[in-house]
Amino acid sequence: MSEPRKNSLKSESATCKRTQLSFPAASSAMELLMELGTAREITGKRRNRVFVYDEYLGILNEGATDP
């Protein structure tokens, strides 16, 4: 997976490290992004969740063809 595509996937722990937010703050931010339809949780788990930014990923995939 290319680096820009990797950036479309984020775990809560990675968000904490990158933003220097506490885990509760990062979790709340991800919940808000899901409510706004910006992010979507893809693991179906309560812990170690991973989120995808569909719109960003869609832009990266525009005009792309499968190898």
Summary of the structure (lengths in Angstrom):
residues: 67
radius of gyration: 12.8
end to end distance: 12.4
largest distance: 40.3
contacts: 147
relative contact order: 0.20
helix: 49%
strand: 12%
